[in-house]
Amino acid sequence: MNLGYERVMENAPTTSGDSQVFAQLRKLGLRPTSARVCVLQVLNEHVHESLPAERIFLLLIEIGISVSLGTIYRVLNELEQRGMVHKEWYALDPAGKSRYVLASAVVAPIACQLLCPSCGRSHSVTDKLFLEALQRQARAGGFDQGLASAVISIPCNQCASAAPHPVVQTPGTAPA
């Protein structure tokens, strides 16, 4: 019986944390199916990013794991209900898609992330001086309560160069 995925064992990602993943799933009353393990491994490899289900699907396809998008959504919902995965939405995401991140990453989240609103590419900011300045500014502006992470929406270079450039007009001058 094909449940929408076939595990290709020789191409499957393996990490030293596999037994920990199995134990966590069993502790939550979930069988460690190949779909659950593979989704958790992808999220583990991208621990500082929140990923849409479609990106998880593509990453699994790239490594030779055949799984349906519906199965990925089902697994993500199961893991979210059990508290292993956290679902996020970004207000500036034009597609309005949910993104998923490991709950352990939510407990100790990355402090700042740059996110392209067009393609969803993200980059973790690790500059300590910048993060300290961000914390000071948040405190000064009254935004420091529960400040766990910040997302800065900015087009990546590739999307910015592909977009038409707006005409900048100086105040008080006629448009060209």
C-alpha positions in Angstrom: 0.0 0.0 0.0 1.5 3.3 -1.1 0.7 6.1 1.4 2.0 8.9 -0.8 5.7 8.5 0.0 8.5 6.0 -0.7 11.5 6.0 1.5 14.8 5.8 -0.4 17.0 4.5 2.4 20.3 5.0 0.7 19.5 8.7 -0.1 17.8 9.4 3.2 19.6 11.9 5.5 21.0 10.4 8.6 22.3 12.2 11.6 23.5 11.3 15.0 20.2 12.7 16.4 18.1 10.1 14.6 17.6 8.0 17.7 16.7 11.2 19.6 14.1 12.0 16.9 12.7 8.4 17.2 12.5 8.7 21.0 10.8 12.1 20.9 8.2 10.8 18.4 7.5 7.7 20.5 7.3 9.8 23.7 4.6 11.8 22.0 2.7 8.7 21.0 3.7 8.9 17.3 5.3 6.2 15.3 8.6 7.3 13.7 7.4 6.9 10.1 9.7 7.8 7.3 7.7 10.9 6.5 7.8 12.2 10.1 11.5 11.5 10.4 12.4 13.1 7.1 10.3 16.2 7.8 12.0 16.6 11.2 15.4 16.0 9.7 14.8 18.8 7.1 13.6 21.2 9.9 16.7 20.2 12.0 19.0 21.0 9.1 17.4 24.4 8.8 16.9 25.1 12.5 17.4 28.9 12.1 14.8 29.2 9.4 11.1 28.9 9.2 10.2 26.9 6.1 6.9 26.7 4.2 5.6 23.2 3.5 6.4 23.6 -0.2 10.1 24.2 0.5 10.3 21.1 2.8 8.7 19.2 -0.1 11.3 20.4 -2.6 14.2 19.8 -0.2 13.0 16.2 0.3 12.7 15.7 -3.5 16.2 17.1 -4.0 17.7 14.4 -1.8 15.7 11.6 -3.4 12.8 11.2 -1.0 9.4 10.8 -2.8 6.6 12.2 -0.6 3.4 14.0 -1.4 2.8 17.6 -0.4 -0.4 16.5 1.3 1.6 14.1 3.5 4.0 16.9 4.4 1.1 19.1 5.5 -0.5 16.2 7.5 2.9 15.5 9.2 3.4 19.2 10.0 -0.1 19.5 11.5 0.5 16.3 13.6 3.8 17.6 14.8 2.3 21.1 15.6 -0.5 19.5 17.6 2.1 17.6 19.6 4.2 20.7 20.2 7.3 19.6 18.2 6.8 22.2 15.5 5.7 25.8 15.7 3.6 27.4 12.9 4.3 31.0 12.0 2.8 33.6 9.6 4.6 36.7 8.4 2.3 39.7 7.8 4.5 40.9 4.9 4.5 37.6 3.1 2.4 38.3 0.0 1.4 34.6 -0.4 0.3 34.5 3.3 1.7 30.9 3.6 2.4 29.3 6.9 6.0 28.6 7.8 7.2 25.9 10.2 10.1 25.8 12.6 11.1 23.2 15.2 9.7 24.0 18.7 13.2 23.7 20.2 14.2 26.5 17.9 11.3 28.5 19.1 12.4 28.0 22.7 15.8 29.4 21.9 15.0 31.4 18.7 17.4 33.2 16.5 17.4 36.9 17.5 17.1 38.4 14.0 16.3 37.2 10.6 16.3 39.0 7.2 13.4 37.7 5.0 12.8 38.5 1.3 9.0 39.0 0.9 9.1 38.0 -2.7 10.9 34.6 -2.7 11.0 33.8 1.0 14.8 33.5 1.2 16.0 34.2 4.7 19.3 34.9 6.4 20.1 34.7 10.1 21.8 37.8 11.5 24.5 36.8 14.0 26.4 40.1 14.5 26.4 40.5 18.2 26.8 44.3 18.1 23.8 44.6 15.8 21.7 42.3 18.0 22.7 44.3 21.1 21.8 47.6 19.3 18.5 46.0 18.2 17.7 45.0 21.8 18.6 48.6 23.1 16.3 50.1 20.4 13.5 47.7 21.3 13.9 48.6 25.0 13.9 52.3 24.2 10.8 52.0 22.1 8.9 49.9 24.6 9.1 46.7 22.6 11.4 44.6 24.8 8.8 42.5 26.6 9.1 39.0 25.2 11.4 40.1 22.4 12.6 36.7 21.3 13.1 37.3 17.6 12.8 39.9 15.0 12.1 39.5 11.3 13.3 42.3 8.9 11.5 42.2 5.6 13.8 43.3 2.8 14.1 42.1 -0.9 17.1 40.0 -1.6 19.5 41.2 -4.3 18.2 38.8 -6.9 14.5 39.9 -6.4 15.5 43.6 -6.1 17.5 43.5 -9.4 14.6 41.7 -11.2 12.0 44.3 -10.0 11.4 47.5 -12.0 13.1 50.4 -10.2 10.7 53.1 -9.0 11.2 56.7 -10.3 12.4 58.8 -7.4 10.9 62.3 -7.5 12.3 65.2 -5.5 9.6 67.1 -3.6 8.5 70.2 -5.5 9.7 69.1 -8.9 7.6 67.9 -11.8 7.7 64.3 -12.8 10.1 63.5 -15.7 
